[in-house]
Amino acid sequence: MIEEAFATAKDVLRERIADLRAGAKLLLEKETLTPDDFAPLRRTAELVPAA
């Protein structure tokens, strides 16, 4: 069960690597994020169907 959950988590992270990198870049640029800063990232994630 744990191995399956771990594999699923890795798959999700692989599929969303662009979103993760965009979020990391935003954090490096701003250091502090507000809820409004996440809106563009959420819109990107909504365009790509989740696994």
N, C-alpha and C positions, 0 to 999 in steps of 0.2 A: 504494500500500500504506500509506504513512504517513498520507495523507489519510483513508483508510478507518478506520484505527486511531484517529485523532483524532476522527472523527465518532462512532465507537462510544463512546469515552471521554466525549465531551460528552453523548451520550444517557444513559449510565449515571449521570452526575452529575445530569442533569436529573431522572431517575427517582428518584434517591435524595436529592434536595435536603432533604427533611425530616430524614433521618438525618444529613446533613452539618450542618444547623443545630442539631440536638439535640446532636451531638458538640461543636460549637463553643461552644454554651451551657454545656455541662458543663465544658469547658476553662476558660472565663471564670470559672465559679463556683469551680472547684477548683484550677486552675493545674497540678496534677499529678494524673495519672490512674493508677490501678492496673488490673490485668487485670479485677478484679471490677467496676470502673466501666463496662467495655465490655459486660458481660453484657446489660443492658437494651437497649443499642443493637443488639446482635447479634440479640436476640429480635425486635426490630422489623423488622430486615432480613430475617429468616427468614420473616416473615409475608407479605412482599411478594416475589413471584417475581422473580428476576433476568431481565434481558433475554436 
